Each structure stands twice: as structure tokens, then as C-alpha cells.
Amino acid sequence: MSSTVVSSVYVVCSDAAGIAGNIFAFVLFLSPIPTFRRIIRNESTEMFSGMPYIYALLNCLICLWYGMPIVSPGIILVATVNSIGAIFQLIYISVFVVYAENPMKLKMLGLLISVFATFASIVFASMRFLDSPSRQHFVGYLSVASLISINW
């Protein structure tokens, strides 16, 4: 009887933590809006860098892949929040590219292509060469490394 209660409390707490994490992440994804309002208003990227948005996109894609049922069953909230994050980053990058000077546009588009190539390589390698538990560990470690390095 008590193990059932503990199990149900664990599930409720786990779901609540996942939902709270998604809410905090969503607010974090909204935080660059004032910067992009300024870019649009001034029709210039000024001295802003697009690199944080490129890196955040790669991070969201890796974490999205980690949250997919084929990699990690049962943590779909990770996939949903990171899919939303990837969409936000793509919007930010698009706005940045529209208002950037030509050399910066080319650099950003090249970096965007390299992000998608890197992500495609991760998906391909994890699906082609790893069984399910190894895939989860591999993508999980990449996800952790990406999340830690984004804060340096």
C-alpha cells in the first residue's frame, strides 16, 4: 500500500517539476524579445552578436532529440519545450539575418547550415551505430555537455 502511495507521489512531483521546468524555459526563450524589438525598430543589428541564438538553436535541437521517444521514452516534456525553443531561436536568427550587414548575413547563414549539419550527424550516428540504451546515454551526455557549456 505505501509503495503505491510513494509511487503516485513521485509521479505527481515528477510531472509538476517537468511542467515548472517547461514554464521557466518558455520564459527564458521569450527573454530576447526586447533586443529583437530594438533590432527591428532600428533596422540594424548594431553591435549585437547572433552567436548566442545559433548556439541556443543547436542546444535546443540536441535536447529535442534526447526527449524524443525513440531516444528516451517517457520524457516528452523535454521534447516539447525544446521544439518550442528551436522555433523561437529560428525566428530570432531569421530576424537577425534580415537586419544584419551582408558579411554577417553570410556568416550567420553558414553557421545555421553547420548547426543543421551537426544535428543531422548526431541523429544519423545515434540511429545508425547505437542501440537504444547506448543512444540514450550518448545523446544524454551530448545534451548535458551542451547545457553546461552554454553557461560558460
Disulfide bonds with the S-S distance in Angstrom:
none
